[in-house]
Amino acid sequence: MGSLTDALADAVSAEEIERADLPAEFRAVHVCAEDEAMFSGLSDKDVRKSLRVGSVAMPELAPDEVLIAVMASSVNYNTVWSAQFEPVSPFRFLEKFGRKGGWAGRHDLPYQVLGSDAAGVVVRVGSGVRRWRIGDHVVVSAAYVDEQDPGTHSDGMIGEEQLAWGYETNFGGMADYTVARASQLIPKPPHLTWEEAASNTACASTAYRMLVGERGARMKQGDVVLVWGAAGGLGSYGVQLVRNGGGVPVAVVSSARKADAVRRLGCDIIIDRNEIGLTDDPTDDPDEVIRIGKRLGAIVRERTGRDPDIVFEHIGRATFGVSVFVVRRGGVVVTCGSSTGYQHVFDNRYLWMKLKRVVGSHVANLQEAWDCNRLFELGAIVPTVSAVFPMDEVGEAVRVVQHNRHVGKIALLCLADRPGLGVTDPELRARVGGDDRLNPLRGMTAVVEGE
């Protein structure tokens, strides 16, 4: 038997995959420690300069891990952070993780393979893996948890050792091969292509925990949910989950093109942030925050009849004060990120005197990720891929996300040599609506030539 890569291209049996030789090296998107200072003093931290595509060594497999041949991955904002080496250099994460010793020591390398999403084929299993077999088609959850941490047994996201795979660990999903713990694996929906499946897990599961999970906002039927950044990776799944759960999504977007994107996802109530005077430059003026909040609240009440029950927050500094102000008395602001800055300014009177709550949320535990995946299998929510890039063009793909020019998700082809591969249940695909239903945003993101 020849190389494993050749065997996968020939679609051979699981037994033949097992007999095929593992490559000593493989192609991967990575950043290097020697480049950490390259953006020092620069305002434009152009990720195309730091992201590399090249060969890295095949890591040894721990007993609780699997090796996956990655067919496709996708861009998340943490890839932008890694490529900028800020707000925290990824090599600080790797060094800290490596200090734990044992198998963790493998991660502390002078390069980091990026990527917190992947869809592919299991090609090797560790000696302690019980529920997965060579040949299984899987997607990967970004929640990298320690099964021996007591907190993990209450909620996988509570354990002290929980990390974001491909961001706080090495060997991420933007590669021809990746290493994941068995506790990260989810069956790939059989009716989806590789690139469609690879674009869901991190963002959709995160949105599911924020809105639906019992540790998030616990959305009810009829709830009005204000979704910031509704055309992005998180927001595009947030809008769908609200609709699917009987809520009323109110989308906030930054352009007519992005308004069209959320309209394609079935959202009828759309607010352009220019309507409320929200700019790209965050304000810390409390009076201006309240003025923006009053304008936003008036629009939401006019179009829905009530204040938002929930605000879906991941923008951070530019919007957080407005979110706290605008959510109804007793309502919930649920937050999973701060892409415009982590230091939030808000008037605490509107929090305590109106009995509002702020809920922090991060990724999703494995049960939540499986439950969310089931919604894709049912066709209740659909992928939001707007563009597909080959791995060699990863710099352009991540640059689009860095400048917020994308809608939905940007997919990255790895071992899959073209889009459209990986469907193993075409009848189910037809039943849930086919290509048009499963690709409402396809073609809405493109690289700006000469940028």
Secondary structure by P-SEA (a helix, b strand, c coil): cccaaaaaaacccaaaaaabbbbcbbbbbccccccccccccccccccccccccccccbbbbcccbbbbccccccccaaaaaaaacccccaaaaaaaaaccccccccccccccccccccccccccccccccccccccccccccccccccccccccccccccccccccccccccccccbbbbcccccccccccccaaaaaaccaaaaaaaaaccccccccccccbbbbbcccccaaaaaaaaaaaaacbbbbbbbccaaaaaaaaaaccccccccccccccccccccaaaaaaaaaaaaaaaaaaccccccccccccccccaaaaaacccccccccccccccccccccccccccccbbbbbbbccccaaaaaaaaaaaaaccccccccccccccaaaaaaaaaaacccccbbbbbccccccccccccaaaaaaaccccccccccccccccccc
